[in-house]
Amino acid sequence: MTQLLRIAERGSVELVVHQGGRIYSFASAVADVDAGTLSVTAPACQGGGIIWRDGQRVEVRLPAPGGLLLFHTQVLSTVGNPPAFLILRLPPRFQHKRIQRRRYLRVAVSLPVTLFFSEVAEDSSRVIPGTTCDVGGGGVRARFSVPLAQAPLPHTSAQVRLRLPGHCLIRATGRVVRVAAAPDPACCEIAIAFQDISEADRLALLRFVLRHHAERRREKPREEPNVTVPLRPPVPPRARPLRG
């Protein structure tokens, strides 16, 4: 899995589809990698009548040192209409229950989140509600109404309850990886890395992140490149020789 993560960080990926006796090749980019899925951008041009759908068989080619990393898989689901991202299943040889090093797409979004510091969630005297600053498949960074001096220490375990739009509640077990001061001294920012999350919640969170990223990308106005043309100093006229 570590090899796949190193290769995926290069960003580029080729998707090959065999259909009707023909071979279609599409250039794409890696958006997210986790224990069981590889998320890529859906090719903008779907020529040849290829329509991305759940269950679509696809060959994935990732550029690797000295060649290609190649495997066959299928589309678990698509995000957006038309699709902006494809969520692909990773073969068993690339899957692992826990990954020490991950690469995740993160989006800036404000969502209600609650931390429970006990073995059993909702059964603790210390419950910290807050609002997310950004969310990704690997965890969240949120602002809580707790002074920095009273914030939990790094490596502290916590139960995480994250509310997505549409009343979808994400449940996960996490670990505090970073605590930082906030502009308001009565608050602090806490980054939580997920350690245990169900497959259904993980896919729901991943779909939300990719969908939100696609919507923000469509809303962002296209900026014209700012090109500065250097001014050349005026060329003095040539002196003509006097004719006697």
N, C-alpha and C positions, 0 to 999 in steps of 0.2 A: 504493500500500500504506500509505503514511503516513496518508492520509485515512481508510482503513478502520480503522487502529489508533486514531486519535483518536476515531472514532465508536464503536468497540467498547468503549472505555474508559467509555462512558456506562453500560454494563452490561446494559441491557434489549434484548431482541430478540423479534420476533414470527415464529412459524413457521406457514406456511399450507400445508395439504395439500388437494389436489383428489382426491376419490375417490368413485366411484359417482355422479357428477353433483352432488355436494355439496361445499361448501367448509368446511373445519374450520380454525379459528384458535386458536393456543395461545400464551400468554405464556411466555417463557423468559428466561434470563440468560446472558451470555457468561462462559465459564469460562477460555478459553485461546485465543490467536491465535498462529499462526506462519506460516511461509512458504507452506504449502500447505493448511492446515486451519483450521477454526473449530470449537471445541468449546463446546457449550452444555449447560445443564442440561436433562434430559428433563422435559417437563411432567408434573407429578404426576397430573393428571387427563387420561386418554386417552379422552375420551368419543367416542361415535359409532363405536365399533369400530375406531379407529385403533390399529394395533400397530406400534411402531417396529421397523424391521428394516433390515439392510444393503441398500443399493440403493434405499431409499425416496426417491422424488422429493419435494422440499420447496421452497417459496418462502420466502426469508429477507428479512425487513424490519427494517432497522436505522434507528432515528430519527436523522436528520441535521438540521443547521441548515437551516431553510426547507423541509423535506420528509422523504422517506424514501430510504435507500439500499436498492435492491431487486435481488436476483439469484436465479436458479433454480439448484439444485444437487441433490446426493443425499447420503444418509447413507453414509459409508464404513464405520463400525462403531458398535456400541453398547457401553457399559461398564456392567456390573452386570446383575443379573436379579432383579426387573424393571429395565429400563434406568434408570440414574441420570444418564448423560451421553450425548450424541450427538456423534460426530465427523463434521463436514460438510466436503466438499471445497470449496475456494475456487476460483472461476472463474479462468482464466488471467490476466485483467486485474488481479487482485489478488495474483497470485503473483510472487515474486521470489526469486532464489537466496540472497541475503544481505540481512538486515534489520538496520539499525542500531539500531532502537528496537523492543523487543518487550514484550508483556504476557503473563506466564505465571502459571499457578497453581503454587504451590509447596507441598510437604508436608514436615513434619518427620518424618524417618525415618532410622534407622541402617542403612547398607548398606556393604559393603566396596568401597573404591575405590582405585585405584592410578594415580599420575601417572608418566609417563615423559618425561624431558626430553632428547629427541633427535629427529632427523628420522625415525628408524625405531623404532617401539615395540619393547620387549623387547630392544633392542640398545643400551642405555645403561648407563653406570656409575652413574647417579643415578636410582634408582627410589624413590619415596616412597609407601608404603602408608598408608592412613588409613581413617576412618569418616565417612560423610556426616552432616551436621547437618540439611540440608534438600535436597530435589531438586525440580527443575522441568524443563519442556521446554526451557528456555534454558540450563541449566547446573546446577552443584552447588556447595554450600558444605560443606566437610569439615574435620575436625580431623586433623592429622598430627603424628607424633612427631618434630618438627623444631623447634628453638628459633627464635624470631622472627628472630634475627640471621642464621640460615642459610637462611631461607625464600627462595624464588624471588622476584624482583622483579616488580612489576606489568608487564603487557604481554608477559611471557615465554610462549612457546608451549609446549604440553604435549600429549602423547597421554594420553587418559583411558580407563581401563577400569573400568566400573561393573558390579557383579554384582547383578542383580535376583533376587528369590526365584524358585525354579524353575530355577536354574542358567542363566538367560539373561544373557549377557554383552553389555553395551552398549559399543561402540567409538566414540570421537569424538576430534576434534582441538579443543583449546580454548585459551583465553588467560587468563592470570591477571589478574583485574580488581581484586582486593582481598586484602590480607594483614593479619591482625590478631592480636593477642596472645590467648592462651587462658588460662584460670584456672591451668593447670599451666604453669610457665615452661619446661618441657622440650617443650612443644607449641605449635602455632600453628594458626590457622584460615585457610584459603585458599579464595577464591571463584573458580570457573572458569566462564567463559562459553563455550558451544559455538560453534564456527565452522564445523565440517564434521562432519556425521553422516548416515549412510545413512537412506533413507526407512523401511526396515524397523525399524532401531533407534530412530528417532525415534518411530514409531507405537507400538512396544513400550513405550518409556519413557512416552509420553503416556498409554497405557492404564493402566499401573501407577499413575501419579500420580493420575489421575481415579478409579480403583478404590479406591486407598488413601484418598483424600479422602472418597469416598462411604461407605466403611466407618467411618471415624472420625466422620462426621456422624451415622450411624445409632447408633453406640455412645454418643455424647455424650448424657448425660441432659438432658431438657428442663427448663430452669430457669424457675421462676415469676418473673414480673417483681417486682422489689423496689420497691414503692411506699410512700413515706413520706407519711402523712397528717398535715399540720401540726395541732397542737393549738391550739384557739382558747381564749383566756383567758376565764375565767368572766365571764358578764355579771351585773353587780350588779343586784339586784332594784330595781324602780322604787319610789321613795318615794311613798306615798299621802298626799294632802293631808288634814290633820286637819279634821274637821267640828266646828264649834262649836255 
